[in-house]
Amino acid sequence: MAAAVTKRVKLGTSVLVLPMRHPLPLAKELATLHNFSEGRLILGAGSGWLKEEFSALGVPFEERGRRLDEGIAMMRAVWSEDPVTFESRYISAEIKEMTMTPMPVSRIPLWFGGSSEPALRRTIRIGDGWHGSALSADEAAPIVRRLRAARPEPGFTISMRVQWDGQDRGVLRALVDDYAAIGVEHLLVAPQDRNVDDWEKVTDGVGSLVA
């Protein structure tokens, strides 16, 4: 719905727990949205942390990192090769000379969430960006320095998700300035509460900063 009524706004997941989903239908869904929005999708992905969620879905919690890596490799294969062959080890799939449609109109940027050591190493190794969450500017600063030193290219994006109560716009301005000062390039502002009115206040507040 957001893609249908907008032309410039980016559409992203913040963040998708990829090991709990099968990569093949997910790859097709993401490619469809990316194509429909004319290349505006950003895939935020992470390995997850709540063991009970994995147990409820019958997915091995201890394999979540390996399943994340294999899932990303599988999706990138079907997004770039036609036909595609992919040998999987952790995810149940048999992909031999398969045609996967639709293929995305352009590369889908992949931003990894999480601030654990495995998450940061994965970000540096195969990510197009990092999407942190719930860290103050002081807490995020050493992570930003490490990521930027390892991935200095302009196409690598450093993002942060923060909460704002929708009241004092001076507080919001200070948040933006603090994160910008440490090198955060993209800020996703979410309300502390999730009612429609709260989202509207945040949208209006953020809009006032960029108008």
GITAGI-V98708 format. One record per run of one state. SS is the DSSP state (helix for helix, strand for strand, loop for the rest). FROM is the first residue (numbers start at 1). LEN is the number of residues. Records with the same first field share a line. If there is no record, write none. Layout:
SS: FROM-LEN + FROM-LEN
This chain:
loop: 1-10 + 13-3 + 21-2 + 37-4 + 47-4 + 58-3 + 81-3 + 87-8 + 99-10 + 114-3 + 127-2 + 134-3 + 151-6 + 165-4 + 182-4 + 192-4 + 211-1
strand: 11-2 + 16-2 + 41-6 + 84-3 + 95-4 + 109-5 + 129-5 + 157-8 + 186-6
helix: 18-3 + 23-14 + 51-7 + 61-20 + 117-10 + 137-14 + 169-13 + 196-15
